[in-house]
Amino acid sequence: MDLQDQLKNLFPEHVEETSENATDTNNGLWIQDDPILCKYEKRKGKPITIIDGYTGATEDFKALAKELKTTLSVGGSFKDDKIIIQGDYRDKIMAILKEKGFQVKRVGG
């Protein structure tokens, strides 16, 4: 018997909250009309990935930039409502954004 079963035996009338509320709050943070653009460029001979086209709150986009940088373990910045990631990580970034529920469009190459 694991801990969940023991708790159900001790408190049979307890009703657990469903995970639907958690997904609604996550989708409520970022409001998006058009797909986010994921571009590839070279600046001074070095590859970068630019994420652009977000139409929500700036704080949410900054939090997303920080999360992407820590997940990919790369450097980057947030300037002029764009996330700039060092390196060509378009496929990984697109997978992460789609997992979060964003619509993503690949631009360039």
C-alpha positions as CSV (number, residue, x, y, z in Angstrom):
1,M,0.0,0.0,0.0
2,D,1.5,3.3,-1.0
3,L,0.9,6.7,0.6
4,Q,-1.9,7.7,-1.7
5,D,-3.9,4.6,-0.8
6,Q,-3.3,5.1,2.9
7,L,-4.5,8.7,2.7
8,K,-7.6,7.6,0.8
9,N,-8.4,5.1,3.5
10,L,-7.9,7.8,6.2
11,F,-9.9,10.5,4.5
12,P,-12.5,8.9,2.1
13,E,-14.6,12.0,1.7
14,H,-11.6,14.2,0.6
15,V,-11.9,15.3,-3.0
16,E,-8.7,16.1,-4.9
17,E,-8.5,19.1,-7.2
18,T,-8.3,18.3,-10.8
19,S,-5.3,19.3,-12.9
20,E,-7.6,21.2,-15.3
21,N,-7.3,24.3,-13.2
22,A,-3.5,24.2,-13.4
23,T,-3.5,24.0,-17.2
24,D,-6.0,26.9,-17.4
25,T,-3.8,29.2,-15.4
26,N,-0.7,28.3,-17.5
27,N,-2.6,29.1,-20.7
28,G,-4.0,32.3,-19.2
29,L,-0.5,33.7,-18.6
30,W,0.4,34.1,-22.3
31,I,-2.1,35.6,-24.7
32,Q,-1.2,35.1,-28.3
33,D,-3.0,36.1,-31.5
34,D,-0.5,35.2,-34.2
35,P,2.1,32.4,-34.2
36,I,5.5,33.2,-32.6
37,L,8.2,33.4,-35.2
38,C,11.4,31.5,-34.6
39,K,14.2,32.9,-36.9
40,Y,17.8,32.0,-37.6
41,E,20.4,34.6,-38.3
42,K,24.2,35.0,-38.3
43,R,25.6,38.1,-36.6
44,K,29.4,38.6,-36.8
45,G,29.7,35.1,-38.2
46,K,28.0,33.4,-35.2
47,P,24.6,31.8,-35.3
48,I,21.7,33.1,-33.2
49,T,18.0,32.2,-32.8
50,I,15.5,35.0,-32.5
51,I,12.0,34.5,-31.1
52,D,9.6,37.3,-32.1
53,G,5.9,38.0,-32.5
54,Y,4.7,37.7,-28.9
55,T,1.7,39.9,-28.1
56,G,1.3,39.3,-24.3
57,A,2.8,40.9,-21.2
58,T,6.5,41.7,-21.3
59,E,7.1,40.1,-17.9
60,D,5.7,36.8,-19.2
61,F,8.0,36.9,-22.2
62,K,11.0,37.7,-20.0
63,A,10.1,34.7,-17.8
64,L,9.9,32.6,-21.0
65,A,13.3,33.8,-22.1
66,K,14.9,32.9,-18.8
67,E,13.3,29.5,-18.9
68,L,14.5,28.8,-22.4
69,K,18.0,29.9,-21.5
70,T,18.2,27.7,-18.5
71,T,16.6,24.7,-20.2
72,L,19.0,24.9,-23.1
73,S,22.0,25.9,-21.0
74,V,22.9,28.7,-23.4
75,G,23.4,32.5,-23.2
76,G,21.0,35.0,-24.6
77,S,19.1,38.2,-24.0
78,F,15.8,39.9,-24.2
79,K,15.8,43.2,-26.2
80,D,13.1,45.1,-28.1
81,D,10.4,42.4,-27.4
82,K,12.6,39.7,-28.9
83,I,14.4,36.8,-27.3
84,I,17.9,36.3,-28.7
85,I,19.4,32.9,-28.0
86,Q,23.1,32.1,-28.8
87,G,23.3,29.2,-31.3
88,D,21.0,27.4,-33.7
89,Y,18.4,25.8,-31.4
90,R,15.3,26.3,-33.5
91,D,14.1,22.7,-33.3
92,K,14.5,22.5,-29.6
93,I,12.9,25.9,-28.9
94,M,10.0,25.1,-31.2
95,A,9.4,21.8,-29.4
96,I,9.5,23.5,-26.0
97,L,7.0,26.3,-27.1
98,K,4.6,23.8,-28.7
99,E,4.7,21.8,-25.5
100,K,3.6,24.9,-23.6
101,G,0.7,25.4,-26.0
102,F,2.1,28.1,-28.3
103,Q,1.7,28.2,-32.1
104,V,5.2,28.5,-33.6
105,K,6.2,29.3,-37.1
106,R,9.8,28.5,-38.4
107,V,11.3,31.4,-40.5
108,G,14.5,31.1,-42.5
109,G,16.2,28.0,-43.8
